[in-house]
Amino acid sequence: MIQSLDYLTASSYLSVYHFVSEHYGKESANKLAHSLSINQIKSKLWLIENLKLFIETPVNIEIVGGWFGFPLIDLLYKNFEIESIKVWDIDSFACKIQRTYSSVFDLKFETINDNYWNKDKSSPDLVINTSSEHMSQTFMSEDVFNNNPLLAIQSTNKPNYDHCNKVNSCKELVMNNFISNVKYQGEIDMVGNKYKRFMVIGHQ
């Protein structure tokens, strides 16, 4: 973890890790550590690198299924001028940890413990979903916007018990989310196994 982030930031992550370990136990701390694994950080850096090509700031961002929220929120604040960030997740524990991160990092964002697809229509500039393999709903099946925001969506071909919406190509990810104006599409190999991560950025 420290090798992947600058020292001061890494020490803040360690503070959150120790807090979770002390208050919620080792199993919860291990989940947090997984969210900061090499593959997690690699995929978030890949996202940021490509968003820089298309984002105009200040930017209003919605994050779908944000899990613990970090390192993504940290990286967004380091690379863009942020107007607002809203993060949805159905996991109440994950939302508690998001609020802990907010306190430690002193970064402003709104945590919403609900299914993203239940929300009222909104008008974000950018919508990020880096965990679409976990969700049966897609941006093709749901009408949740008043505008046509930039969508940044990741998925994987890795089989897992909770991967109900994995894909085998960027083309499949585009079709599943009705992306008609593709700005970027690509794939990267995951470290330590034979699976891939796919990403599409574009508008419907």
C-alpha positions as CSV (number, residue, x, y, z in Angstrom):
1,M,0.0,0.0,0.0
2,I,2.7,2.5,1.0
3,Q,4.6,1.7,-2.3
4,S,1.6,2.7,-4.3
5,L,0.9,6.1,-2.7
6,D,3.0,8.9,-1.4
7,Y,4.1,8.6,2.3
8,L,1.7,11.2,3.8
9,T,-1.3,9.8,2.1
10,A,-0.3,6.3,2.8
11,S,-0.1,7.1,6.5
12,S,-3.7,8.3,6.4
13,Y,-4.8,5.0,4.9
14,L,-3.0,3.2,7.6
15,S,-4.8,5.3,10.2
16,V,-8.1,4.2,8.7
17,Y,-6.9,0.6,8.6
18,H,-6.0,0.6,12.2
19,F,-9.3,2.2,13.2
20,V,-11.3,-0.4,11.3
21,S,-9.2,-3.3,12.8
22,E,-9.6,-1.9,16.4
23,H,-13.4,-1.2,16.1
24,Y,-14.7,-3.7,13.6
25,G,-12.2,-6.6,13.8
26,K,-9.6,-8.3,11.5
27,E,-12.1,-9.6,9.0
28,S,-13.4,-6.1,8.3
29,A,-9.8,-4.8,8.2
30,N,-8.9,-7.4,5.6
31,K,-11.8,-6.2,3.4
32,L,-10.5,-2.7,3.6
33,A,-7.0,-3.9,2.7
34,H,-8.5,-5.7,-0.4
35,S,-9.9,-2.3,-1.5
36,L,-6.3,-1.0,-1.6
37,S,-4.8,-4.0,-3.4
38,I,-2.5,-3.7,-6.4
39,N,-5.4,-4.4,-8.8
40,Q,-7.7,-2.0,-7.1
41,I,-5.2,0.8,-7.2
42,K,-4.1,-0.1,-10.8
43,S,-7.7,0.1,-12.1
44,K,-8.4,3.4,-10.3
45,L,-5.2,5.0,-11.7
46,W,-6.1,3.8,-15.2
47,L,-9.5,5.4,-14.8
48,I,-8.0,8.8,-13.7
49,E,-5.4,8.8,-16.4
50,N,-8.1,8.5,-19.1
51,L,-10.7,10.8,-17.5
52,K,-8.1,13.6,-17.7
53,L,-8.6,13.5,-21.5
54,F,-12.3,14.4,-21.3
55,I,-13.2,16.1,-18.0
56,E,-13.8,19.8,-17.8
57,T,-13.7,21.2,-14.2
58,P,-15.2,22.0,-11.9
59,V,-17.1,18.7,-12.0
60,N,-20.1,17.2,-10.3
61,I,-19.6,13.5,-9.8
62,E,-21.8,10.5,-8.9
63,I,-20.2,7.2,-7.9
64,V,-22.3,4.1,-8.3
65,G,-21.5,1.3,-5.8
66,G,-18.6,3.2,-4.3
67,W,-17.7,0.5,-1.7
68,F,-15.3,2.2,0.8
69,G,-14.9,5.1,-1.6
70,F,-11.1,5.2,-1.5
71,P,-8.6,5.4,-3.1
72,L,-11.0,6.7,-5.9
73,I,-12.2,9.8,-4.1
74,D,-8.7,10.7,-3.0
75,L,-7.4,10.4,-6.6
76,L,-10.4,12.4,-7.9
77,Y,-9.6,15.3,-5.6
78,K,-5.9,15.1,-6.4
79,N,-6.5,15.4,-10.1
80,F,-9.6,17.5,-10.7
81,E,-11.4,20.6,-9.4
82,I,-14.4,19.0,-7.6
83,E,-17.7,20.8,-7.4
84,S,-19.4,17.8,-5.6
85,I,-19.2,14.1,-5.2
86,K,-22.1,11.8,-4.2
87,V,-21.4,8.1,-3.4
88,W,-24.1,5.4,-3.4
89,D,-23.6,2.0,-1.8
90,I,-26.1,-0.5,-0.4
91,D,-23.6,-1.8,2.2
92,S,-24.2,0.1,5.5
93,F,-20.7,-0.9,6.8
94,A,-19.0,0.4,3.7
95,C,-20.9,3.8,4.1
96,K,-19.6,4.0,7.7
97,I,-16.0,3.5,6.5
98,Q,-16.6,6.2,3.8
99,R,-17.4,8.6,6.6
100,T,-14.3,7.6,8.5
101,Y,-12.2,8.3,5.4
102,S,-13.9,11.7,5.0
103,S,-12.9,12.6,8.6
104,V,-9.3,11.4,8.2
105,F,-8.7,12.9,4.8
106,D,-10.8,16.0,5.4
107,L,-12.5,15.6,1.9
108,K,-16.1,16.6,1.3
109,F,-18.5,14.1,-0.3
110,E,-21.9,12.8,0.3
111,T,-22.4,9.2,1.3
112,I,-25.8,7.7,0.4
113,N,-26.7,4.2,1.8
114,D,-29.1,3.2,-0.9
115,N,-29.4,1.5,-4.3
116,Y,-28.2,4.1,-6.9
117,W,-31.1,3.1,-9.2
118,N,-33.6,4.2,-6.6
119,K,-32.6,7.8,-6.8
120,D,-34.5,10.7,-8.4
121,K,-33.3,11.8,-11.8
122,S,-30.2,14.0,-11.6
123,S,-27.8,16.0,-13.8
124,P,-24.2,15.1,-13.0
125,D,-21.3,15.9,-15.2
126,L,-19.6,12.5,-14.6
127,V,-20.9,9.1,-13.4
128,I,-18.4,6.4,-12.3
129,N,-19.2,2.8,-11.8
130,T,-16.0,0.7,-11.3
131,S,-17.9,-2.3,-9.9
132,S,-20.6,-3.0,-12.5
133,E,-19.9,-6.7,-12.4
134,H,-21.8,-6.7,-9.1
135,M,-25.0,-5.1,-10.4
136,S,-27.9,-6.5,-12.4
137,Q,-29.0,-3.0,-13.4
138,T,-27.2,-1.1,-16.1
139,F,-27.5,2.4,-17.7
140,M,-29.3,0.8,-20.5
141,S,-32.1,-0.7,-18.3
142,E,-32.6,2.4,-16.1
143,D,-33.5,6.0,-16.8
144,V,-31.8,8.1,-14.1
145,F,-30.6,11.3,-15.7
146,N,-32.0,14.6,-16.8
147,N,-28.9,15.2,-19.0
148,N,-26.4,13.0,-20.8
149,P,-23.4,12.8,-18.5
150,L,-20.1,11.3,-19.2
151,L,-20.2,7.6,-18.1
152,A,-17.0,5.8,-16.9
153,I,-17.7,2.1,-16.4
154,Q,-15.5,-0.8,-15.5
155,S,-16.2,-4.5,-15.3
156,T,-14.3,-7.8,-15.4
157,N,-14.4,-11.3,-17.0
158,K,-13.4,-12.8,-13.6
159,P,-16.0,-15.4,-12.4
160,N,-17.1,-15.0,-8.9
161,Y,-20.2,-15.8,-6.8
162,D,-21.2,-12.2,-6.7
163,H,-20.3,-11.2,-10.3
164,C,-23.8,-11.3,-11.8
165,N,-22.9,-8.9,-14.7
166,K,-19.3,-9.8,-15.8
167,V,-18.4,-9.2,-19.4
168,N,-15.9,-10.6,-21.8
169,S,-15.2,-7.5,-23.9
170,C,-15.5,-3.8,-24.1
171,K,-18.0,-4.2,-26.8
172,E,-20.3,-6.1,-24.4
173,L,-19.8,-3.4,-21.8
174,V,-20.8,-0.7,-24.4
175,M,-23.9,-2.6,-25.4
176,N,-25.0,-3.3,-21.8
177,N,-24.9,0.4,-21.0
178,F,-26.1,1.8,-24.3
179,I,-23.0,3.9,-24.9
180,S,-23.5,5.4,-28.4
181,N,-20.6,7.9,-28.2
182,V,-17.5,6.0,-27.1
183,K,-14.6,8.3,-26.0
184,Y,-12.4,5.5,-24.7
185,Q,-12.4,1.8,-24.4
186,G,-9.7,-0.6,-23.3
187,E,-8.6,-3.5,-21.2
188,I,-5.8,-4.2,-18.7
189,D,-4.5,-7.5,-17.3
190,M,-5.1,-8.1,-13.6
191,V,-2.0,-8.8,-11.5
192,G,-1.7,-12.3,-10.2
193,N,-4.4,-14.0,-12.3
194,K,-5.4,-14.6,-15.9
195,Y,-8.4,-12.2,-15.9
196,K,-8.9,-8.8,-17.4
197,R,-10.5,-5.5,-16.4
198,F,-12.5,-3.6,-19.1
199,M,-13.3,0.1,-19.2
200,V,-15.5,2.3,-21.3
201,I,-15.9,6.0,-21.2
202,G,-18.5,7.8,-23.2
203,H,-22.1,9.2,-23.5
204,Q,-25.3,7.4,-24.3
